[in-house]
Amino acid sequence: MTKVLLTGGSGFIAAHVLELLLKRGYEVVTTVRSESKASAIRAKYPGAKLSVSIVPDIAAPGAFDDVMKTPGLEYVQHTASPFHFNWTDARTELLDPAINGTKSILTAVKQYAPSVKRIVVTSSFASIISEADLSNTAKVFSEADWNPSTYEDGLTGTPATSYRVSKKEAEKAAWDFVANEKPNFDLATICPPMVFGPVAHHLDSLAGINTSNSRIADLIQGKWLAEIPTSGVFLWVDVRDVARAHLEAMERAEAGGKRFFTSAGYYSNREIARAVRKNFPDLADKLPDPETVKIAPGGDFPEGGTYKYDNSRATKVLGIDWIPLEQSCIDTVKSLQQIAA
């Protein structure tokens, strides 16, 4: 049985990767930050070929050394990285943990796990995006693009800029490591934009919802009744497609050495509101009427259109048939309804 290490196994995307790995018959070693998170995973998969290790701080020197000594590892799925705006110091709480966490795991694989053939790293559209092009309707974003913002921009910019720089620098560190160290393994990176979809990880309440899904939680809790808020980047993907991309990038030989821009297409918060209102009449008293409610700037698509995207590499090389927005919204709401507010 092929053995896979999955870092950050309690995360939104990672929980779906874990589910898919087990379904496809892999033996999985996963890492989480705390014993409570480990217990929740063990309880969800009793009897599975699964072991859970505690790595309290992914950015600490040698953080992954012990788990990497697990005999027989063949693949690594590295998903652990911060995605939140609840920090005060960008360098120590966001940028360095993301960069050092990536370097730490690649170094540990090279040193202790020579049997590993490929590492798949969860990156982000944030590492592709150019903030200057977000209003450029002629721009077509693809894997060929790298975010031009620098580490210094990450220290001094907005929280969104700092987050984007952390993802770009972490992914770049991975590619630089492979180029310079020439390890036994190759690399593939997955670059999703906004990720929506049902929750597979343990949550005590909606207060702990992942950042991208929080808008749908807000919507069904009546927080959009007065106004539909700003959408963000207008590109999205379902978490189940992101998980599928992680596995296909691991299993398909031709995926080695490539970045994958995993976008299903466009969304706006107004489109989300329409999809949920159409499919959940029982929530009508909590939902705005998307045709009459006030819409914040960016809550709907710009009148002149928006930038373009090219997801052809992920579609063809990984063989993904993208879940549509309405279906994702339906499945997300049903999932969130199972969680205490």
KEKE-3310 file (N, C-alpha, C; in steps of 0.2 Angstrom, whole numbers, plus 5000, padded with zeros to 4 digits):
npx = (5004:5003:5011:5007:5012:5003:5002:4996:4983:4970:4965:4954:4955:4964:4957:4948:4957:4963:4952:4950:4962:4961:4950:4955:4963:4976:4989:4990:4999:4997:4999:4995:4992:4988:4984:4970:4965:4970:4964:4951:4952:4956:4944:4935:4939:4939:4949:4955:4969:4979:4989:4992:5001:5009:5013:5017:5022:5024:5034:5045:5063:5068:5055:5048:5056:5055:5043:5046:5054:5047:5045:5046:5038:5031:5025:5022:5010:5009:5000:4999:4998:4997:4981:4974:4968:4971:4982:4996:5010:5017:5029:5033:5022:5016:5023:5036:5033:5025:5035:5046:5040:5038:5051:5056:5050:5054:5067:5068:5062:5072:5083:5079:5069:5072:5064:5054:5044:5038:5032:5018:5012:5002:4998:4993:4981:4985:4999:5000:4994:4993:4992:4991:4985:4972:4961:4962:4955:4960:4969:4975:4976:4987:4997:5009:5011:5018:5016:5021:5024:5035:5045:5047:5036:5026:5029:5025:5013:4995:4984:4979:4989:5000:4997:4996:5009:5015:5011:5016:5030:5032:5029:5038:5050:5049:5051:5063:5071:5070:5076:5089:5094:5092:5085:5079:5065:5052:5041:5025:5013:4998:4987:4974:4960:4948:4941:4927:4914:4908:4911:4923:4931:4933:4922:4918:4909:4901:4909:4922:4924:4932:4941:4937:4925:4917:4909:4898:4893:4890:4880:4869:4866:4860:4867:4869:4858:4856:4865:4875:4891:4908:4915:4929:4941:4934:4936:4935:4934:4928:4931:4932:4936:4948:4955:4954:4963:4975:4977:4977:4988:4998:4997:4998:5010:5014:5012:5022:5034:5026:5016:4999:4984:4970:4956:4938:4930:4921:4914:4903:4898:4885:4880:4882:4872:4860:4860:4859:4847:4838:4838:4836:4822:4817:4825:4822:4819:4832:4839:4845:4836:4843:4841:4836:4842:4855:4870:4887:4902:4910:4903:4896:4899:4911:4905:4912:4917:4929:4946:4954:4955:4965:4963:4967:4977:4976:4964:4966:4978:4976:4963:4951:4934:4925:4916:4900:4896:4883:4880:4890:4887:4875:4879:4888:4880:4871:4880:4885:4874:4874:4882:4884:4879)
npy = (4994:5011:5024:5040:5056:5069:5086:5097:5091:5094:5105:5115:5112:5102:5092:5087:5082:5072:5063:5059:5053:5042:5035:5032:5022:5024:5023:5034:5046:5060:5077:5088:5103:5101:5090:5090:5092:5081:5070:5072:5069:5056:5050:5052:5043:5029:5014:5016:5016:5025:5037:5050:5064:5076:5092:5106:5118:5123:5131:5130:5126:5111:5105:5095:5084:5072:5066:5063:5053:5042:5026:5021:5031:5038:5049:5066:5078:5094:5104:5113:5129:5147:5155:5168:5184:5188:5193:5202:5205:5204:5198:5189:5181:5178:5179:5173:5160:5154:5153:5147:5135:5128:5127:5119:5107:5102:5101:5092:5081:5078:5075:5064:5056:5048:5040:5046:5052:5062:5079:5088:5104:5115:5129:5145:5156:5168:5168:5170:5181:5198:5213:5225:5222:5219:5226:5226:5222:5215:5207:5190:5178:5165:5150:5154:5166:5176:5183:5200:5207:5210:5203:5213:5221:5213:5215:5229:5231:5230:5219:5209:5210:5206:5193:5187:5189:5180:5168:5168:5169:5157:5147:5150:5147:5134:5129:5135:5127:5114:5117:5121:5111:5099:5087:5070:5069:5076:5091:5097:5111:5118:5130:5138:5150:5159:5147:5138:5127:5111:5107:5097:5095:5095:5106:5116:5127:5139:5150:5146:5145:5142:5155:5158:5152:5159:5170:5164:5158:5170:5175:5166:5168:5179:5191:5198:5205:5219:5223:5217:5212:5216:5206:5201:5192:5187:5175:5157:5141:5124:5116:5102:5099:5105:5096:5085:5089:5089:5076:5070:5077:5071:5058:5057:5055:5065:5077:5081:5094:5105:5120:5122:5131:5131:5135:5136:5145:5161:5170:5180:5189:5193:5183:5172:5174:5174:5161:5154:5159:5155:5141:5138:5141:5141:5148:5161:5173:5176:5180:5191:5200:5198:5206:5218:5223:5233:5235:5233:5241:5231:5220:5214:5209:5220:5233:5235:5222:5209:5204:5190:5172:5157:5141:5129:5120:5114:5108:5099:5092:5087:5082:5087:5090:5103:5108:5116:5133:5135:5122:5120:5130:5126:5113:5118:5126:5117:5109:5118:5120:5110:5113:5121:5137)
npz = (5000:4995:5003:5010:5015:5023:5026:5039:5041:5046:5040:5029:5015:5015:5023:5014:5004:5012:5014:5001:4998:5007:5002:4989:4993:4999:5011:5025:5033:5043:5048:5062:5071:5085:5099:5100:5088:5081:5088:5083:5070:5070:5076:5066:5056:5060:5061:5049:5037:5044:5052:5064:5067:5079:5075:5081:5077:5061:5056:5064:5066:5059:5060:5053:5054:5062:5058:5045:5045:5045:5039:5021:5015:5000:4994:4996:5002:5004:5013:5023:5029:5034:5032:5035:5042:5054:5061:5069:5066:5051:5047:5056:5059:5048:5034:5036:5043:5033:5022:5028:5033:5021:5016:5027:5026:5013:5015:5025:5019:5009:5017:5025:5019:5007:4998:4994:4980:4974:4978:4982:4983:4991:4984:4978:4969:4973:4972:4959:4955:4949:4957:4951:4939:4942:4938:4924:4910:4899:4903:4905:4916:4920:4924:4920:4925:4938:4954:4956:4967:4981:4995:5004:5000:5006:5020:5022:5016:5013:5023:5014:5003:5010:5014:5001:4996:5005:5001:4988:4990:4997:4988:4978:4985:4986:4972:4970:4979:4973:4961:4965:4974:4969:4972:4975:4972:4962:4959:4961:4960:4967:4963:4968:4967:4976:4987:4988:4996:5003:5020:5027:5038:5056:5065:5078:5078:5067:5069:5067:5054:5038:5029:5016:5014:5023:5019:5014:5025:5032:5024:5025:5038:5039:5037:5026:5023:5022:5013:4999:5001:4995:4983:4980:4972:4961:4954:4957:4965:4968:4983:4982:4970:4971:4980:4972:4962:4969:4971:4958:4953:4960:4956:4942:4930:4921:4927:4935:4939:4936:4938:4943:4939:4947:4943:4943:4937:4935:4949:4958:4973:4972:4963:4971:4981:4973:4969:4981:4986:4977:4979:4992:4998:5011:5019:5016:5025:5029:5019:5006:4993:4978:4967:4971:4983:4991:4984:4987:4981:4970:4973:4964:4946:4938:4927:4915:4913:4918:4922:4913:4913:4912:4913:4906:4907:4920:4918:4907:4909:4922:4921:4925:4928:4931:4945:4945:4950:4956:4961:4970:4979:4984:4990:4999:5008:5013:5020:5030:5037:5045:5056:5071:5074)
capx = (5000:5007:5011:5008:5012:4999:5003:4990:4977:4964:4963:4948:4957:4967:4952:4946:4963:4963:4946:4951:4968:4959:4945:4958:4967:4982:4990:4991:5002:4995:5001:4991:4995:4987:4981:4962:4964:4972:4958:4945:4953:4956:4937:4931:4941:4941:4951:4958:4976:4980:4992:4992:5007:5008:5018:5014:5024:5027:5040:5051:5068:5067:5048:5045:5061:5053:5038:5049:5058:5042:5048:5042:5034:5032:5023:5020:5005:5010:4995:4999:5001:4992:4977:4970:4971:4971:4989:4999:5016:5017:5035:5034:5016:5013:5028:5041:5030:5024:5041:5050:5037:5039:5058:5057:5047:5058:5074:5067:5061:5078:5087:5076:5064:5074:5059:5048:5045:5035:5029:5013:5012:4996:4999:4987:4981:4989:5006:5000:4990:4996:4987:4990:4980:4965:4956:4964:4951:4964:4974:4973:4980:4988:5002:5015:5012:5020:5015:5027:5025:5041:5044:5046:5029:5023:5030:5022:5007:4989:4984:4978:4995:5005:4995:4997:5016:5017:5010:5021:5037:5033:5029:5045:5055:5049:5054:5070:5074:5071:5081:5096:5096:5092:5083:5076:5058:5050:5037:5019:5010:4991:4986:4967:4958:4943:4939:4921:4912:4907:4916:4925:4935:4929:4921:4914:4904:4903:4914:4928:4924:4938:4940:4934:4918:4914:4904:4892:4890:4887:4874:4864:4865:4856:4872:4869:4851:4856:4870:4879:4898:4913:4917:4936:4945:4930:4938:4933:4934:4926:4936:4932:4940:4955:4957:4955:4969:4981:4978:4979:4995:5002:4997:4999:5017:5015:5010:5028:5037:5021:5011:4992:4980:4964:4950:4932:4927:4919:4909:4902:4894:4878:4878:4881:4866:4855:4860:4856:4840:4834:4838:4834:4816:4816:4830:4821:4819:4839:4843:4843:4834:4849:4839:4834:4846:4860:4876:4893:4907:4913:4898:4894:4904:4911:4901:4916:4920:4935:4951:4952:4959:4966:4964:4967:4982:4973:4958:4968:4983:4973:4957:4946:4927:4924:4909:4898:4895:4877:4880:4894:4883:4870:4882:4891:4875:4869:4886:4885:4868:4875:4886:4881:4880)
capy = (5000:5017:5028:5047:5061:5075:5090:5101:5087:5097:5111:5115:5109:5095:5087:5084:5078:5066:5059:5056:5048:5036:5032:5029:5016:5025:5024:5041:5049:5067:5081:5093:5107:5100:5084:5090:5091:5074:5066:5073:5065:5048:5048:5052:5038:5023:5008:5018:5016:5032:5039:5057:5066:5083:5096:5112:5124:5121:5135:5129:5122:5103:5103:5089:5079:5066:5062:5061:5047:5036:5021:5020:5037:5039:5055:5071:5083:5099:5109:5117:5136:5151:5159:5172:5191:5189:5194:5209:5206:5200:5194:5183:5177:5176:5177:5168:5154:5151:5152:5142:5129:5125:5125:5114:5100:5100:5099:5085:5075:5077:5072:5058:5052:5047:5036:5051:5053:5069:5083:5092:5109:5119:5137:5149:5161:5174:5168:5171:5187:5205:5218:5231:5219:5217:5230:5226:5217:5212:5202:5183:5175:5158:5147:5158:5173:5176:5189:5204:5210:5207:5201:5220:5223:5209:5218:5235:5232:5228:5212:5205:5210:5202:5186:5185:5188:5174:5162:5168:5167:5150:5143:5151:5144:5127:5129:5136:5122:5109:5119:5121:5106:5093:5081:5064:5070:5082:5095:5100:5115:5119:5137:5139:5156:5158:5140:5137:5120:5108:5107:5090:5095:5096:5113:5117:5132:5143:5155:5144:5143:5145:5162:5159:5150:5163:5174:5160:5157:5176:5176:5162:5170:5186:5197:5202:5208:5226:5225:5212:5215:5216:5199:5199:5191:5185:5168:5153:5134:5120:5112:5095:5100:5107:5090:5080:5091:5087:5068:5069:5080:5066:5052:5058:5057:5071:5083:5083:5100:5110:5123:5121:5136:5127:5139:5134:5151:5167:5171:5187:5188:5193:5177:5167:5176:5172:5153:5152:5161:5150:5134:5137:5146:5141:5153:5168:5178:5178:5181:5197:5199:5201:5211:5225:5225:5237:5231:5236:5241:5224:5215:5211:5210:5227:5234:5234:5216:5208:5200:5183:5167:5151:5135:5124:5115:5110:5104:5094:5087:5084:5079:5089:5092:5108:5108:5123:5138:5134:5116:5121:5134:5121:5109:5122:5128:5110:5107:5123:5120:5104:5116:5125:5144)
capz = (5000:4995:5009:5008:5021:5021:5031:5040:5039:5049:5036:5025:5009:5017:5025:5008:5002:5016:5012:4994:4999:5010:4997:4984:4995:5001:5018:5026:5039:5043:5054:5064:5076:5092:5100:5099:5080:5080:5090:5079:5063:5072:5077:5060:5052:5064:5058:5043:5037:5045:5058:5065:5071:5081:5073:5084:5074:5055:5054:5068:5062:5060:5062:5050:5054:5065:5054:5039:5046:5044:5033:5016:5012:4993:4991:5001:5000:5009:5013:5030:5029:5037:5028:5039:5042:5061:5064:5070:5063:5045:5046:5061:5060:5041:5029:5038:5044:5026:5018:5032:5033:5015:5016:5032:5024:5008:5018:5029:5014:5005:5022:5029:5015:5000:4994:4991:4972:4972:4983:4979:4987:4990:4984:4978:4964:4976:4969:4952:4954:4949:4959:4946:4933:4944:4934:4917:4907:4894:4906:4905:4921:4920:4927:4917:4929:4945:4958:4956:4974:4984:5002:5007:5000:5011:5026:5022:5012:5016:5025:5008:5000:5014:5013:4994:4996:5009:4996:4982:4992:4999:4982:4975:4989:4984:4966:4970:4982:4968:4956:4968:4978:4964:4976:4972:4971:4958:4962:4957:4964:4965:4964:4968:4969:4981:4987:4992:4996:5009:5025:5029:5044:5062:5067:5084:5077:5061:5070:5065:5047:5034:5027:5010:5015:5028:5016:5013:5032:5034:5020:5028:5045:5038:5038:5019:5022:5021:5008:4997:5001:4990:4981:4980:4966:4955:4952:4962:4963:4973:4987:4980:4964:4973:4982:4966:4958:4973:4970:4951:4952:4963:4952:4935:4929:4917:4931:4938:4937:4934:4942:4941:4941:4947:4944:4939:4933:4939:4954:4962:4979:4970:4960:4976:4984:4969:4969:4988:4987:4972:4981:4999:5000:5019:5022:5013:5029:5031:5013:5003:4986:4975:4962:4974:4989:4990:4982:4988:4975:4969:4975:4957:4941:4935:4921:4909:4913:4922:4919:4911:4916:4907:4917:4902:4909:4925:4915:4902:4912:4928:4919:4930:4926:4936:4948:4944:4956:4959:4964:4975:4984:4987:4994:5005:5013:5017:5025:5035:5041:5050:5061:5076:5073)
cpx = (5004:5006:5012:5008:5008:5000:4997:4983:4970:4961:4957:4950:4960:4963:4949:4951:4963:4958:4947:4957:4965:4954:4949:4963:4974:4983:4992:4994:5000:4998:4996:4995:4994:4983:4973:4961:4965:4966:4952:4946:4953:4948:4933:4933:4943:4943:4954:4965:4979:4983:4992:4997:5006:5014:5016:5016:5028:5033:5046:5056:5067:5060:5046:5050:5059:5048:5041:5053:5053:5044:5043:5037:5036:5030:5021:5015:5006:5005:4995:5002:4995:4988:4972:4973:4971:4978:4991:5006:5017:5023:5035:5028:5013:5018:5033:5038:5028:5030:5045:5047:5038:5046:5059:5055:5052:5064:5073:5066:5068:5083:5085:5072:5066:5069:5054:5050:5043:5032:5024:5012:5005:4998:4993:4987:4984:4996:5006:4998:4995:4991:4986:4985:4973:4959:4957:4960:4954:4968:4971:4978:4981:4995:5009:5016:5014:5019:5021:5028:5031:5040:5043:5039:5024:5023:5026:5015:5001:4989:4983:4985:5000:5003:4997:5005:5018:5016:5015:5028:5037:5033:5036:5050:5055:5052:5061:5074:5075:5076:5088:5099:5096:5090:5080:5069:5057:5044:5031:5016:5003:4989:4978:4966:4954:4941:4932:4919:4911:4913:4917:4929:4930:4928:4917:4908:4906:4908:4921:4929:4930:4936:4936:4926:4914:4909:4898:4889:4887:4880:4868:4862:4862:4861:4872:4862:4851:4860:4874:4886:4902:4915:4924:4938:4941:4931:4937:4934:4931:4931:4937:4936:4947:4958:4959:4962:4975:4982:4980:4986:5000:5003:4999:5007:5019:5014:5017:5031:5033:5017:5004:4987:4973:4958:4944:4929:4926:4914:4908:4898:4886:4875:4877:4874:4860:4855:4857:4849:4835:4833:4836:4828:4815:4820:4828:4821:4827:4842:4840:4840:4840:4847:4837:4839:4852:4866:4883:4898:4910:4909:4896:4900:4905:4908:4905:4919:4926:4940:4949:4956:4960:4968:4965:4972:4979:4968:4961:4973:4980:4967:4951:4940:4925:4917:4907:4896:4888:4877:4884:4891:4878:4873:4885:4886:4872:4874:4886:4879:4869:4879:4883:4883:4885)
cpy = (5006:5022:5036:5051:5067:5080:5095:5098:5090:5103:5110:5111:5102:5090:5083:5079:5071:5061:5055:5051:5041:5032:5029:5023:5017:5025:5031:5042:5057:5070:5086:5097:5105:5093:5084:5089:5084:5069:5066:5069:5058:5046:5048:5046:5032:5017:5010:5017:5023:5033:5047:5059:5074:5087:5103:5118:5122:5125:5134:5125:5115:5101:5097:5083:5072:5062:5060:5055:5041:5032:5021:5025:5038:5046:5060:5076:5088:5105:5114:5124:5141:5154:5162:5179:5193:5189:5201:5210:5201:5196:5188:5178:5175:5174:5172:5161:5150:5149:5146:5135:5125:5122:5119:5107:5098:5098:5093:5079:5073:5073:5065:5054:5051:5043:5040:5053:5060:5072:5088:5098:5113:5126:5140:5154:5167:5174:5170:5179:5193:5210:5223:5228:5217:5221:5230:5220:5213:5207:5195:5180:5168:5156:5151:5164:5172:5183:5193:5207:5206:5206:5208:5222:5220:5212:5225:5236:5230:5221:5207:5205:5205:5195:5183:5184:5182:5168:5162:5166:5160:5146:5144:5148:5136:5125:5130:5130:5116:5110:5118:5115:5099:5087:5075:5065:5076:5085:5097:5105:5117:5126:5139:5147:5155:5151:5140:5129:5117:5107:5099:5089:5096:5103:5113:5122:5135:5148:5153:5142:5146:5152:5163:5157:5155:5168:5170:5159:5164:5177:5172:5164:5177:5192:5201:5205:5215:5228:5219:5215:5213:5208:5197:5198:5189:5178:5163:5146:5130:5116:5105:5094:5101:5100:5085:5082:5089:5080:5067:5072:5075:5060:5052:5060:5064:5078:5085:5089:5105:5113:5122:5127:5133:5132:5136:5139:5157:5166:5178:5185:5189:5186:5171:5168:5173:5164:5151:5153:5157:5143:5133:5142:5146:5146:5160:5173:5180:5180:5187:5195:5202:5206:5218:5227:5229:5233:5235:5236:5234:5218:5211:5212:5217:5227:5233:5227:5215:5205:5193:5178:5161:5145:5129:5118:5111:5105:5098:5089:5084:5081:5081:5092:5097:5108:5115:5127:5136:5128:5117:5125:5130:5117:5112:5124:5122:5108:5112:5123:5114:5107:5121:5132:5147)
cpz = (5000:5000:5007:5015:5018:5027:5032:5039:5041:5045:5031:5018:5010:5019:5019:5004:5006:5015:5006:4994:5001:5005:4992:4986:4997:5009:5020:5033:5038:5049:5055:5069:5084:5093:5099:5092:5078:5082:5086:5072:5065:5073:5071:5056:5056:5060:5051:5043:5038:5052:5058:5070:5073:5079:5075:5080:5067:5053:5058:5064:5064:5061:5060:5051:5056:5061:5048:5039:5046:5038:5027:5013:5004:4990:4997:4998:5006:5008:5018:5028:5031:5031:5033:5040:5050:5064:5065:5067:5057:5044:5050:5061:5053:5036:5031:5040:5037:5022:5022:5033:5027:5014:5021:5029:5018:5010:5021:5024:5011:5010:5024:5025:5008:4995:4991:4984:4970:4978:4979:4984:4986:4990:4983:4972:4967:4974:4962:4950:4953:4951:4954:4940:4935:4941:4927:4914:4901:4897:4907:4910:4920:4924:4925:4922:4936:4948:4958:4963:4977:4992:5006:5006:5005:5018:5027:5019:5016:5018:5019:5004:5004:5013:5006:4993:5000:5004:4990:4984:4994:4993:4978:4978:4987:4977:4966:4974:4977:4963:4959:4971:4974:4968:4972:4969:4966:4962:4958:4962:4962:4967:4963:4970:4975:4981:4992:4992:5003:5014:5027:5035:5050:5064:5073:5082:5070:5062:5068:5058:5043:5031:5021:5010:5020:5025:5015:5020:5034:5030:5023:5035:5045:5038:5031:5018:5019:5015:5006:4997:4995:4989:4982:4973:4960:4952:4958:4960:4969:4977:4985:4974:4965:4976:4977:4962:4962:4971:4962:4949:4955:4959:4945:4933:4925:4921:4935:4935:4935:4939:4939:4943:4941:4948:4940:4935:4937:4944:4956:4968:4977:4967:4965:4980:4980:4969:4976:4989:4983:4975:4988:5001:5008:5022:5020:5018:5031:5025:5009:4996:4982:4969:4965:4980:4987:4989:4983:4982:4975:4971:4969:4952:4939:4928:4915:4909:4918:4919:4917:4914:4911:4912:4913:4904:4915:4922:4911:4906:4918:4927:4924:4926:4931:4939:4947:4950:4960:4964:4970:4981:4988:4992:5000:5010:5017:5022:5031:5040:5046:5056:5065:5074:5079)
residu = (MET:THR:LYS:VAL:LEU:LEU:THR:GLY:GLY:SER:GLY:PHE:ILE:ALA:ALA:HIS:VAL:LEU:GLU:LEU:LEU:LEU:LYS:ARG:GLY:TYR:GLU:VAL:VAL:THR:THR:VAL:ARG:SER:GLU:SER:LYS:ALA:SER:ALA:ILE:ARG:ALA:LYS:TYR:PRO:GLY:ALA:LYS:LEU:SER:VAL:SER:ILE:VAL:PRO:ASP:ILE:ALA:ALA:PRO:GLY:ALA:PHE:ASP:ASP:VAL:MET:LYS:THR:PRO:GLY:LEU:GLU:TYR:VAL:GLN:HIS:THR:ALA:SER:PRO:PHE:HIS:PHE:ASN:TRP:THR:ASP:ALA:ARG:THR:GLU:LEU:LEU:ASP:PRO:ALA:ILE:ASN:GLY:THR:LYS:SER:ILE:LEU:THR:ALA:VAL:LYS:GLN:TYR:ALA:PRO:SER:VAL:LYS:ARG:ILE:VAL:VAL:THR:SER:SER:PHE:ALA:SER:ILE:ILE:SER:GLU:ALA:ASP:LEU:SER:ASN:THR:ALA:LYS:VAL:PHE:SER:GLU:ALA:ASP:TRP:ASN:PRO:SER:THR:TYR:GLU:ASP:GLY:LEU:THR:GLY:THR:PRO:ALA:THR:SER:TYR:ARG:VAL:SER:LYS:LYS:GLU:ALA:GLU:LYS:ALA:ALA:TRP:ASP:PHE:VAL:ALA:ASN:GLU:LYS:PRO:ASN:PHE:ASP:LEU:ALA:THR:ILE:CYS:PRO:PRO:MET:VAL:PHE:GLY:PRO:VAL:ALA:HIS:HIS:LEU:ASP:SER:LEU:ALA:GLY:ILE:ASN:THR:SER:ASN:SER:ARG:ILE:ALA:ASP:LEU:ILE:GLN:GLY:LYS:TRP:LEU:ALA:GLU:ILE:PRO:THR:SER:GLY:VAL:PHE:LEU:TRP:VAL:ASP:VAL:ARG:ASP:VAL:ALA:ARG:ALA:HIS:LEU:GLU:ALA:MET:GLU:ARG:ALA:GLU:ALA:GLY:GLY:LYS:ARG:PHE:PHE:THR:SER:ALA:GLY:TYR:TYR:SER:ASN:ARG:GLU:ILE:ALA:ARG:ALA:VAL:ARG:LYS:ASN:PHE:PRO:ASP:LEU:ALA:ASP:LYS:LEU:PRO:ASP:PRO:GLU:THR:VAL:LYS:ILE:ALA:PRO:GLY:GLY:ASP:PHE:PRO:GLU:GLY:GLY:THR:TYR:LYS:TYR:ASP:ASN:SER:ARG:ALA:THR:LYS:VAL:LEU:GLY:ILE:ASP:TRP:ILE:PRO:LEU:GLU:GLN:SER:CYS:ILE:ASP:THR:VAL:LYS:SER:LEU:GLN:GLN:ILE:ALA:ALA)
# end
